[in-house]
Amino acid sequence: MRTVLWNKLARLDYYNNIDYLLLEWSEKEAQKFIDEVYETELILRQGNIDFQETDIKGIKRCPICKQITLFYR
């Protein structure tokens, strides 16, 4: 199994997205976002799939929802 580490900026951005959803949308939407990120993190940990390559060598992208993309290496 792979290890998933979040850098400080990524973690801050994650929490900011949750705060935004709670303020502008609903708890249900925030929980849906949290669940989507959790599921994506599980997929990355299992290492069964790699997502789309980017123009930056070694960096891949995974859409979480229409407005949010997770980048990883």
VEXLUM-607001 format. One record per atom (N, C-alpha, C, O): y, x, z; residue in three letters. Coordinates in nm, 2 decimals, padded with zeros to 4 digits, always signed. Atoms other than C-alpha are relative to their C-alpha. Example, Ala and Ser with C-alpha at 12.3 -4.5 7.8 and 13.67 -1.06 7.14 Angstrom:
<nodes>
<Y:-00.12 | X:+00.09 | Z:+00.00 | resn:ALA>
<Y:-00.45 | X:+01.23 | Z:+00.78 | resn:ALA>
<Y:+00.12 | X:+00.09 | Z:+00.00 | resn:ALA>
<Y:+00.12 | X:+00.19 | Z:+00.07 | resn:ALA>
<Y:-00.11 | X:-00.09 | Z:+00.00 | resn:SER>
<Y:-00.11 | X:+01.37 | Z:+00.71 | resn:SER>
<Y:+00.11 | X:-00.08 | Z:+00.08 | resn:SER>
<Y:+00.22 | X:-00.03 | Z:+00.09 | resn:SER>
</nodes>
This chain:
<nodes>
<Y:-00.12 | X:+00.08 | Z:+00.00 | resn:MET>
<Y:+00.00 | X:+00.00 | Z:+00.00 | resn:MET>
<Y:+00.12 | X:+00.09 | Z:+00.00 | resn:MET>
<Y:+00.13 | X:+00.19 | Z:+00.07 | resn:MET>
<Y:-00.13 | X:-00.07 | Z:+00.01 | resn:ARG>
<Y:+00.35 | X:+00.12 | Z:-00.08 | resn:ARG>
<Y:+00.09 | X:-00.03 | Z:+00.12 | resn:ARG>
<Y:+00.07 | X:-00.13 | Z:+00.19 | resn:ARG>
<Y:-00.10 | X:+00.02 | Z:-00.11 | resn:THR>
<Y:+00.63 | X:+00.16 | Z:+00.18 | resn:THR>
<Y:+00.13 | X:-00.05 | Z:-00.07 | resn:THR>
<Y:+00.17 | X:+00.00 | Z:-00.17 | resn:THR>
<Y:-00.13 | X:+00.05 | Z:+00.04 | resn:VAL>
<Y:+00.95 | X:-00.04 | Z:+00.13 | resn:VAL>
<Y:+00.10 | X:+00.04 | Z:+00.10 | resn:VAL>
<Y:+00.10 | X:+00.00 | Z:+00.22 | resn:VAL>
<Y:-00.11 | X:-00.04 | Z:-00.08 | resn:LEU>
<Y:+01.26 | X:+00.11 | Z:+00.27 | resn:LEU>
<Y:+00.13 | X:-00.05 | Z:-00.05 | resn:LEU>
<Y:+00.16 | X:-00.04 | Z:-00.17 | resn:LEU>
<Y:-00.13 | X:+00.05 | Z:+00.04 | resn:TRP>
<Y:+01.60 | X:-00.05 | Z:+00.26 | resn:TRP>
<Y:+00.11 | X:+00.10 | Z:+00.04 | resn:TRP>
<Y:+00.11 | X:+00.15 | Z:+00.15 | resn:TRP>
<Y:-00.11 | X:-00.08 | Z:-00.04 | resn:ASN>
<Y:+01.91 | X:+00.17 | Z:+00.25 | resn:ASN>
<Y:+00.11 | X:-00.09 | Z:+00.07 | resn:ASN>
<Y:+00.10 | X:-00.21 | Z:+00.06 | resn:ASN>
<Y:-00.10 | X:+00.08 | Z:-00.08 | resn:LYS>
<Y:+02.22 | X:+00.06 | Z:+00.46 | resn:LYS>
<Y:+00.07 | X:-00.09 | Z:-00.09 | resn:LYS>
<Y:+00.10 | X:-00.21 | Z:-00.05 | resn:LYS>
<Y:-00.08 | X:+00.09 | Z:+00.09 | resn:LEU>
<Y:+02.41 | X:-00.08 | Z:+00.16 | resn:LEU>
<Y:-00.08 | X:-00.12 | Z:-00.04 | resn:LEU>
<Y:-00.03 | X:-00.23 | Z:-00.05 | resn:LEU>
<Y:+00.08 | X:+00.11 | Z:+00.05 | resn:ALA>
<Y:+02.12 | X:-00.28 | Z:+00.04 | resn:ALA>
<Y:-00.02 | X:-00.11 | Z:+00.11 | resn:ALA>
<Y:-00.02 | X:-00.23 | Z:+00.09 | resn:ALA>
<Y:+00.02 | X:+00.09 | Z:-00.11 | resn:ARG>
<Y:+02.06 | X:-00.43 | Z:+00.39 | resn:ARG>
<Y:+00.12 | X:-00.08 | Z:+00.03 | resn:ARG>
<Y:+00.12 | X:-00.20 | Z:+00.05 | resn:ARG>
<Y:-00.13 | X:+00.07 | Z:-00.02 | resn:LEU>
<Y:+02.43 | X:-00.51 | Z:+00.43 | resn:LEU>
<Y:+00.02 | X:-00.11 | Z:-00.11 | resn:LEU>
<Y:+00.06 | X:-00.22 | Z:-00.08 | resn:LEU>
<Y:-00.01 | X:+00.09 | Z:+00.11 | resn:ASP>
<Y:+02.43 | X:-00.68 | Z:+00.09 | resn:ASP>
<Y:-00.09 | X:-00.12 | Z:+00.02 | resn:ASP>
<Y:-00.05 | X:-00.23 | Z:-00.01 | resn:ASP>
<Y:+00.10 | X:+00.11 | Z:-00.03 | resn:TYR>
<Y:+02.12 | X:-00.88 | Z:+00.18 | resn:TYR>
<Y:+00.06 | X:-00.10 | Z:+00.11 | resn:TYR>
<Y:+00.06 | X:-00.22 | Z:+00.09 | resn:TYR>
<Y:-00.05 | X:+00.09 | Z:-00.10 | resn:TYR>
<Y:+02.28 | X:-01.01 | Z:+00.50 | resn:TYR>
<Y:+00.13 | X:-00.07 | Z:-00.05 | resn:TYR>
<Y:+00.15 | X:-00.19 | Z:-00.01 | resn:TYR>
<Y:-00.12 | X:+00.06 | Z:+00.05 | resn:ASN>
<Y:+02.61 | X:-01.08 | Z:+00.32 | resn:ASN>
<Y:-00.04 | X:-00.12 | Z:-00.09 | resn:ASN>
<Y:+00.03 | X:-00.22 | Z:-00.09 | resn:ASN>
<Y:+00.04 | X:+00.11 | Z:+00.08 | resn:ASN>
<Y:+02.42 | X:-01.30 | Z:+00.07 | resn:ASN>
<Y:-00.05 | X:-00.11 | Z:+00.08 | resn:ASN>
<Y:-00.02 | X:-00.23 | Z:+00.05 | resn:ASN>
<Y:+00.04 | X:+00.11 | Z:-00.09 | resn:ILE>
<Y:+02.26 | X:-01.49 | Z:+00.35 | resn:ILE>
<Y:+00.12 | X:-00.07 | Z:+00.06 | resn:ILE>
<Y:+00.12 | X:-00.19 | Z:+00.07 | resn:ILE>
<Y:-00.13 | X:+00.06 | Z:-00.06 | resn:ASP>
<Y:+02.60 | X:-01.54 | Z:+00.52 | resn:ASP>
<Y:+00.07 | X:-00.09 | Z:-00.10 | resn:ASP>
<Y:+00.11 | X:-00.20 | Z:-00.07 | resn:ASP>
<Y:-00.06 | X:+00.08 | Z:+00.11 | resn:TYR>
<Y:+02.74 | X:-01.67 | Z:+00.19 | resn:TYR>
<Y:-00.07 | X:-00.13 | Z:-00.02 | resn:TYR>
<Y:-00.01 | X:-00.23 | Z:-00.03 | resn:TYR>
<Y:+00.08 | X:+00.12 | Z:+00.02 | resn:LEU>
<Y:+02.46 | X:-01.91 | Z:+00.14 | resn:LEU>
<Y:+00.01 | X:-00.10 | Z:+00.12 | resn:LEU>
<Y:+00.02 | X:-00.22 | Z:+00.10 | resn:LEU>
<Y:-00.02 | X:+00.08 | Z:-00.11 | resn:LEU>
<Y:+02.50 | X:-02.04 | Z:+00.49 | resn:LEU>
<Y:+00.13 | X:-00.07 | Z:+00.01 | resn:LEU>
<Y:+00.15 | X:-00.18 | Z:+00.05 | resn:LEU>
<Y:-00.13 | X:+00.05 | Z:+00.00 | resn:LEU>
<Y:+02.87 | X:-02.09 | Z:+00.45 | resn:LEU>
<Y:+00.03 | X:-00.10 | Z:-00.11 | resn:LEU>
<Y:+00.09 | X:-00.20 | Z:-00.09 | resn:LEU>
<Y:-00.04 | X:+00.08 | Z:+00.12 | resn:GLU>
<Y:+02.89 | X:-02.23 | Z:+00.10 | resn:GLU>
<Y:-00.11 | X:-00.10 | Z:-00.04 | resn:GLU>
<Y:-00.08 | X:-00.19 | Z:-00.12 | resn:GLU>
<Y:+00.11 | X:+00.08 | Z:+00.05 | resn:TRP>
<Y:+02.55 | X:-02.39 | Z:+00.05 | resn:TRP>
<Y:-00.07 | X:-00.07 | Z:+00.12 | resn:TRP>
<Y:-00.01 | X:-00.16 | Z:+00.18 | resn:TRP>
<Y:+00.07 | X:+00.06 | Z:-00.11 | resn:SER>
<Y:+02.29 | X:-02.48 | Z:+00.32 | resn:SER>
<Y:-00.10 | X:+00.09 | Z:+00.06 | resn:SER>
<Y:-00.13 | X:+00.20 | Z:+00.00 | resn:SER>
<Y:+00.10 | X:-00.07 | Z:-00.06 | resn:GLU>
<Y:+02.04 | X:-02.35 | Z:+00.56 | resn:GLU>
<Y:-00.13 | X:+00.01 | Z:-00.09 | resn:GLU>
<Y:-00.20 | X:+00.11 | Z:-00.09 | resn:GLU>
<Y:+00.12 | X:+00.01 | Z:+00.09 | resn:LYS>
<Y:+01.77 | X:-02.46 | Z:+00.32 | resn:LYS>
<Y:+00.01 | X:+00.10 | Z:-00.11 | resn:LYS>
<Y:-00.09 | X:+00.17 | Z:-00.14 | resn:LYS>
<Y:-00.02 | X:-00.09 | Z:+00.10 | resn:GLU>
<Y:+01.91 | X:-02.25 | Z:+00.04 | resn:GLU>
<Y:-00.01 | X:+00.15 | Z:+00.05 | resn:GLU>
<Y:-00.06 | X:+00.23 | Z:-00.02 | resn:GLU>
<Y:+00.01 | X:-00.13 | Z:-00.06 | resn:ALA>
<Y:+01.95 | X:-01.95 | Z:+00.27 | resn:ALA>
<Y:-00.14 | X:+00.04 | Z:+00.03 | resn:ALA>
<Y:-00.19 | X:+00.15 | Z:+00.00 | resn:ALA>
<Y:+00.14 | X:-00.03 | Z:-00.03 | resn:GLN>
<Y:+01.59 | X:-01.98 | Z:+00.38 | resn:GLN>
<Y:-00.08 | X:+00.02 | Z:-00.13 | resn:GLN>
<Y:-00.17 | X:+00.11 | Z:-00.13 | resn:GLN>
<Y:+00.06 | X:-00.02 | Z:+00.13 | resn:LYS>
<Y:+01.48 | X:-02.01 | Z:+00.02 | resn:LYS>
<Y:+00.02 | X:+00.14 | Z:-00.05 | resn:LYS>
<Y:-00.07 | X:+00.21 | Z:-00.10 | resn:LYS>
<Y:-00.04 | X:-00.14 | Z:+00.04 | resn:PHE>
<Y:+01.66 | X:-01.68 | Z:-00.06 | resn:PHE>
<Y:-00.08 | X:+00.10 | Z:+00.08 | resn:PHE>
<Y:-00.14 | X:+00.19 | Z:+00.03 | resn:PHE>
<Y:+00.08 | X:-00.09 | Z:-00.09 | resn:ILE>
<Y:+01.50 | X:-01.51 | Z:+00.24 | resn:ILE>
<Y:-00.15 | X:+00.00 | Z:-00.04 | resn:ILE>
<Y:-00.21 | X:+00.11 | Z:-00.04 | resn:ILE>
<Y:+00.14 | X:+00.01 | Z:+00.05 | resn:ASP>
<Y:+01.16 | X:-01.63 | Z:+00.13 | resn:ASP>
<Y:-00.03 | X:+00.07 | Z:-00.13 | resn:ASP>
<Y:-00.13 | X:+00.14 | Z:-00.14 | resn:ASP>
<Y:+00.01 | X:-00.07 | Z:+00.13 | resn:GLU>
<Y:+01.21 | X:-01.51 | Z:-00.22 | resn:GLU>
<Y:+00.00 | X:+00.15 | Z:+00.01 | resn:GLU>
<Y:-00.08 | X:+00.22 | Z:-00.05 | resn:GLU>
<Y:-00.01 | X:-00.15 | Z:-00.03 | resn:VAL>
<Y:+01.31 | X:-01.16 | Z:-00.10 | resn:VAL>
<Y:-00.12 | X:+00.05 | Z:+00.06 | resn:VAL>
<Y:-00.18 | X:+00.15 | Z:+00.03 | resn:VAL>
<Y:+00.12 | X:-00.04 | Z:-00.08 | resn:TYR>
<Y:+01.02 | X:-01.15 | Z:+00.14 | resn:TYR>
<Y:-00.12 | X:+00.00 | Z:-00.10 | resn:TYR>
<Y:-00.20 | X:+00.10 | Z:-00.10 | resn:TYR>
<Y:+00.11 | X:+00.00 | Z:+00.09 | resn:GLU>
<Y:+00.77 | X:-01.25 | Z:-00.14 | resn:GLU>
<Y:+00.01 | X:+00.12 | Z:-00.10 | resn:GLU>
<Y:-00.09 | X:+00.18 | Z:-00.13 | resn:GLU>
<Y:-00.02 | X:-00.11 | Z:+00.09 | resn:THR>
<Y:+00.92 | X:-00.99 | Z:-00.37 | resn:THR>
<Y:-00.04 | X:+00.13 | Z:+00.07 | resn:THR>
<Y:-00.10 | X:+00.22 | Z:+00.01 | resn:THR>
<Y:+00.03 | X:-00.12 | Z:-00.08 | resn:GLU>
<Y:+00.89 | X:-00.72 | Z:-00.10 | resn:GLU>
<Y:-00.15 | X:+00.01 | Z:+00.02 | resn:GLU>
<Y:-00.20 | X:+00.12 | Z:+00.01 | resn:GLU>
<Y:+00.15 | X:-00.01 | Z:-00.01 | resn:LEU>
<Y:+00.52 | X:-00.81 | Z:-00.05 | resn:LEU>
<Y:-00.06 | X:+00.05 | Z:-00.13 | resn:LEU>
<Y:-00.15 | X:+00.13 | Z:-00.13 | resn:LEU>
<Y:+00.05 | X:-00.04 | Z:+00.13 | resn:ILE>
<Y:+00.46 | X:-00.77 | Z:-00.42 | resn:ILE>
<Y:+00.02 | X:+00.15 | Z:-00.02 | resn:ILE>
<Y:-00.07 | X:+00.22 | Z:-00.07 | resn:ILE>
<Y:-00.03 | X:-00.14 | Z:+00.01 | resn:LEU>
<Y:+00.63 | X:-00.43 | Z:-00.42 | resn:LEU>
<Y:-00.09 | X:+00.08 | Z:+00.09 | resn:LEU>
<Y:-00.14 | X:+00.19 | Z:+00.05 | resn:LEU>
<Y:+00.09 | X:-00.08 | Z:-00.10 | resn:ARG>
<Y:+00.43 | X:-00.32 | Z:-00.11 | resn:ARG>
<Y:-00.14 | X:+00.01 | Z:-00.06 | resn:ARG>
<Y:-00.20 | X:+00.11 | Z:-00.04 | resn:ARG>
<Y:+00.14 | X:+00.00 | Z:+00.05 | resn:GLN>
<Y:+00.10 | X:-00.42 | Z:-00.27 | resn:GLN>
<Y:-00.01 | X:+00.09 | Z:-00.13 | resn:GLN>
<Y:-00.12 | X:+00.15 | Z:-00.15 | resn:GLN>
<Y:+00.00 | X:-00.09 | Z:+00.11 | resn:GLY>
<Y:+00.19 | X:-00.22 | Z:-00.58 | resn:GLY>
<Y:-00.08 | X:-00.05 | Z:-00.12 | resn:GLY>
<Y:-00.11 | X:+00.03 | Z:-00.21 | resn:GLY>
<Y:+00.08 | X:+00.05 | Z:+00.11 | resn:ASN>
<Y:+00.01 | X:-00.45 | Z:-00.82 | resn:ASN>
<Y:+00.08 | X:-00.02 | Z:-00.12 | resn:ASN>
<Y:+00.02 | X:-00.03 | Z:-00.23 | resn:ASN>
<Y:-00.08 | X:+00.02 | Z:+00.12 | resn:ILE>
<Y:+00.30 | X:-00.49 | Z:-01.05 | resn:ILE>
<Y:+00.13 | X:+00.08 | Z:+00.01 | resn:ILE>
<Y:+00.18 | X:+00.11 | Z:+00.12 | resn:ILE>
<Y:-00.13 | X:-00.06 | Z:+00.01 | resn:ASP>
<Y:+00.60 | X:-00.30 | Z:-01.16 | resn:ASP>
<Y:+00.09 | X:-00.09 | Z:-00.08 | resn:ASP>
<Y:+00.05 | X:-00.16 | Z:-00.18 | resn:ASP>
<Y:-00.09 | X:+00.09 | Z:+00.07 | resn:PHE>
<Y:+00.91 | X:-00.48 | Z:-01.28 | resn:PHE>
<Y:+00.08 | X:+00.08 | Z:-00.11 | resn:PHE>
<Y:+00.04 | X:+00.19 | Z:-00.14 | resn:PHE>
<Y:-00.07 | X:-00.05 | Z:+00.12 | resn:GLN>
<Y:+01.15 | X:-00.41 | Z:-01.57 | resn:GLN>
<Y:+00.08 | X:+00.13 | Z:+00.03 | resn:GLN>
<Y:+00.14 | X:+00.14 | Z:+00.13 | resn:GLN>
<Y:-00.08 | X:-00.13 | Z:-00.01 | resn:GLU>
<Y:+01.29 | X:-00.06 | Z:-01.63 | resn:GLU>
<Y:+00.14 | X:-00.03 | Z:-00.02 | resn:GLU>
<Y:+00.18 | X:-00.13 | Z:-00.09 | resn:GLU>
<Y:-00.14 | X:+00.01 | Z:+00.03 | resn:THR>
<Y:+01.66 | X:-00.01 | Z:-01.63 | resn:THR>
<Y:+00.04 | X:+00.13 | Z:-00.08 | resn:THR>
<Y:-00.05 | X:+00.21 | Z:-00.12 | resn:THR>
<Y:-00.04 | X:-00.12 | Z:+00.08 | resn:ASP>
<Y:+01.87 | X:+00.25 | Z:-01.82 | resn:ASP>
<Y:+00.01 | X:+00.12 | Z:+00.09 | resn:ASP>
<Y:+00.02 | X:+00.23 | Z:+00.04 | resn:ASP>
<Y:+00.00 | X:-00.12 | Z:-00.09 | resn:ILE>
<Y:+01.86 | X:+00.47 | Z:-01.51 | resn:ILE>
<Y:-00.14 | X:+00.04 | Z:+00.03 | resn:ILE>
<Y:-00.22 | X:-00.05 | Z:+00.07 | resn:ILE>
<Y:+00.14 | X:-00.05 | Z:-00.02 | resn:LYS>
<Y:+01.55 | X:+00.68 | Z:-01.49 | resn:LYS>
<Y:-00.05 | X:-00.02 | Z:+00.14 | resn:LYS>
<Y:+00.01 | X:+00.01 | Z:+00.24 | resn:LYS>
<Y:+00.06 | X:+00.02 | Z:-00.13 | resn:GLY>
<Y:+01.32 | X:+00.57 | Z:-01.21 | resn:GLY>
<Y:+00.04 | X:-00.12 | Z:+00.08 | resn:GLY>
<Y:-00.01 | X:-00.15 | Z:+00.18 | resn:GLY>
<Y:-00.05 | X:+00.12 | Z:-00.07 | resn:ILE>
<Y:+01.51 | X:+00.26 | Z:-01.12 | resn:ILE>
<Y:-00.05 | X:-00.13 | Z:-00.08 | resn:ILE>
<Y:-00.04 | X:-00.13 | Z:-00.20 | resn:ILE>
<Y:+00.05 | X:+00.12 | Z:+00.06 | resn:LYS>
<Y:+01.36 | X:-00.08 | Z:-01.19 | resn:LYS>
<Y:+00.07 | X:-00.12 | Z:+00.06 | resn:LYS>
<Y:+00.13 | X:-00.11 | Z:+00.17 | resn:LYS>
<Y:-00.07 | X:+00.12 | Z:-00.05 | resn:ARG>
<Y:+01.49 | X:-00.43 | Z:-01.15 | resn:ARG>
<Y:-00.09 | X:-00.12 | Z:+00.01 | resn:ARG>
<Y:-00.18 | X:-00.14 | Z:-00.07 | resn:ARG>
<Y:+00.08 | X:+00.12 | Z:-00.03 | resn:CYS>
<Y:+01.35 | X:-00.76 | Z:-01.02 | resn:CYS>
<Y:+00.09 | X:-00.11 | Z:+00.03 | resn:CYS>
<Y:+00.16 | X:-00.10 | Z:+00.13 | resn:CYS>
<Y:-00.08 | X:+00.12 | Z:-00.03 | resn:PRO>
<Y:+01.53 | X:-01.09 | Z:-01.04 | resn:PRO>
<Y:-00.05 | X:-00.08 | Z:+00.12 | resn:PRO>
<Y:-00.17 | X:-00.11 | Z:+00.13 | resn:PRO>
<Y:+00.04 | X:+00.08 | Z:-00.12 | resn:ILE>
<Y:+01.53 | X:-01.27 | Z:-00.71 | resn:ILE>
<Y:+00.04 | X:-00.15 | Z:-00.03 | resn:ILE>
<Y:-00.04 | X:-00.24 | Z:+00.00 | resn:ILE>
<Y:-00.05 | X:+00.13 | Z:+00.05 | resn:CYS>
<Y:+01.73 | X:-01.57 | Z:-00.84 | resn:CYS>
<Y:+00.09 | X:+00.02 | Z:-00.12 | resn:CYS>
<Y:+00.12 | X:+00.14 | Z:-00.16 | resn:CYS>
<Y:-00.08 | X:-00.01 | Z:+00.12 | resn:LYS>
<Y:+01.96 | X:-01.64 | Z:-01.13 | resn:LYS>
<Y:+00.12 | X:+00.10 | Z:+00.02 | resn:LYS>
<Y:+00.16 | X:+00.17 | Z:-00.07 | resn:LYS>
<Y:-00.12 | X:-00.07 | Z:-00.03 | resn:GLN>
<Y:+02.26 | X:-01.47 | Z:-00.96 | resn:GLN>
<Y:-00.03 | X:+00.14 | Z:+00.07 | resn:GLN>
<Y:+00.06 | X:+00.22 | Z:+00.08 | resn:GLN>
<Y:+00.03 | X:-00.12 | Z:-00.08 | resn:ILE>
<Y:+02.08 | X:-01.19 | Z:-00.76 | resn:ILE>
<Y:-00.12 | X:+00.08 | Z:-00.06 | resn:ILE>
<Y:-00.22 | X:+00.02 | Z:-00.09 | resn:ILE>
<Y:+00.10 | X:-00.09 | Z:+00.05 | resn:THR>
<Y:+01.88 | X:-00.89 | Z:-00.88 | resn:THR>
<Y:-00.03 | X:+00.11 | Z:+00.10 | resn:THR>
<Y:+00.07 | X:+00.16 | Z:+00.15 | resn:THR>
<Y:+00.04 | X:-00.10 | Z:-00.09 | resn:LEU>
<Y:+01.69 | X:-00.65 | Z:-00.66 | resn:LEU>
<Y:-00.03 | X:+00.13 | Z:-00.09 | resn:LEU>
<Y:-00.11 | X:+00.12 | Z:-00.18 | resn:LEU>
<Y:+00.03 | X:-00.13 | Z:+00.07 | resn:PHE>
<Y:+01.69 | X:-00.28 | Z:-00.78 | resn:PHE>
<Y:-00.08 | X:+00.08 | Z:+00.09 | resn:PHE>
<Y:-00.05 | X:+00.09 | Z:+00.21 | resn:PHE>
<Y:+00.08 | X:-00.08 | Z:-00.08 | resn:TYR>
<Y:+01.44 | X:-00.04 | Z:-00.66 | resn:TYR>
<Y:-00.05 | X:+00.12 | Z:-00.07 | resn:TYR>
<Y:-00.05 | X:+00.13 | Z:-00.20 | resn:TYR>
<Y:+00.07 | X:-00.12 | Z:+00.06 | resn:ARG>
<Y:+01.27 | X:+00.30 | Z:-00.72 | resn:ARG>
<Y:-00.12 | X:+00.03 | Z:+00.08 | resn:ARG>
<Y:-00.20 | X:+00.12 | Z:+00.05 | resn:ARG>
</nodes>
